[in-house]
Amino acid sequence: MRTFKLYAALVGAGLRGEAQYRGNLLVMLVAGMAYQGIGLAFVWVVVDRFGAIGGWTLGEVFFLYALRLTAHGLWVVPFSQLNQLDLVVREGEFDRYLVRPLNPLVQVLTRRVGLMQAGDLVGGLLLLAYATTIVDVDWSPGAVGFLLLAVVGGALVEVAVQLGLSGLTFRLLSTRMLRIQVDSVFGTFGNYPLKIFPSVARFLFTIVLPMAFVAYFPASVLLDRTGELAVPSWFAYGSPLVGAALFTLAYLFWSRQTSHYTSSGH
Amino acid sequence: MSRPTPKAVLEAYGAIARVNAGSALAYRADYVVGILGLLVQVFLLRMVWEAVYADRGSVDGVDLSTTIAYATLATVQYWLSNPWNFSVIPQRVREGKIAIDLSRPVSFLGQVVAGQVGTTAALAPFALVAVPFTVLVGGAQPPPSVGAGLAYVVSLGLAYVITILLSSLVGLSTFWTLEVGGFFMIYRMVSQFLAGALVPLWFMPDWLRTVAEVLPFQAATYTPLAVYLGRLAGPDLAAALIVQAGWIVLLWLVLRLVWSRALHRVVVQGG
């Protein structure tokens, strides 16, 4: 509870700082949307011209894309500062976080507010709101509930992978490029029905890099397409639980890794 | 002070290009990772095109292998000519080094162009290493004729000049607003799409294709690729090359105009 209060206070301070530059705030939001929007523009032009991809209609692909982007936005806004972790560790900034009476991870995350990342979340929510109206889904309370759980679960899957890799920074000192590449794999392949990829890639994106749990499996459930999955359908229904489990593991791993931190000495 | 001789000017630009190539090479580990990203992108494009073509032989008169060849070449070509730091100007202004640049006896725009050519030269070997792998992951085909191959070289040269002019023009916006990160991102994404770097113009809906055709970006990426694949030949080819040359003249004039305005807005930080 105390941690949460401090977190809110630190984020508030960051926001007030950024609000000093309102023009930039808007530009950064649009920039974040543009970065994610180019992939959407590609899918849209291609599927519009060809009619479908792997049997999925344009509306269904939009829905999948929206689910992925919203889950992505949901983790990347609060966790944007993981991007700077290499710097924090190498410059010895982490020293400060260890002596202050607050969880070091919370202190890393509240260094600055991720403005461009907020564009991902806003763009994702807008697209999701639109996509839910064009897909053929009966939005019963159960379906809406699963959608909400799926978005949170998807965010947890992605953040678990990123947090786990970040933990390695304390030993390797430099994991940023690796994390960016992994993130871009999620951001490119994760927006397509997994069935269009060869079976090796499908296996990798389910077991090694649990990308399928972010959006493809939950979208298959909601679009009533679990029949075409290469895995049993309870796999897809359990996606939100996978997110929660992976995040717990990743956090434990990160916490253990922090003990390997050695200050840069100054 | 007398004006420097043309030879001295060229030597100065050469030195600037070498310095920029050197600093670009300092990040060679990033390029190696960047090549991996390039391969991933090419692979994804191939999978997507294979999935949408399914059993169709050709769409709009273009078969699957031509489309994959386009996607592969476009990705490599775009990567080589549009590095993430596509303009050196923001860094020079932010660090106050613009003061030194302006006091040099050669034009600032010339220095910017030389710097960008240097960066491309440093990247080129990485692109050459990447080509066989991208062809393996994606696909390629030779140009349909020797003439198309030669015309491609000419068109690619013109396209590169257009890219440099556009990058410099966008870079000059730093003189109006120091915080250019967001603006550069928007420019990069919109221009990349309208350049045909992801989807060839022939698959775009009519209205979007019209928008792309009246803008200069397609002349920097799509045109040389369409020439290479033999989609532009005969009178169409001549027209496309003239359009490219026209953009070079126009963009050069705009760049001169914007630069003369920018010069009055120089802010030297920490100087």
Interface residues (C-beta under 8 A of the other chain):
Chain A: Y21 N24 V27 M28 V30 A31 G32 A34 Y35 G37 I38 A41 F42 V45 V46 V47 D48 R49 F50 A52 I53 G54 M116 M177 L178 Q181 S184 V185 T188 F189 Y192 I196 F197 P198 A201
Chain B: A29 D30 V33 L36 G37 V40 Q41 L44 M47 V48 W49 E50 A51 V52 Y53 R56 V59 E179 G181 G182 F183 M185 I186 M189 V190 Q192 F193 L198 V199 F203 M204 P205 L208
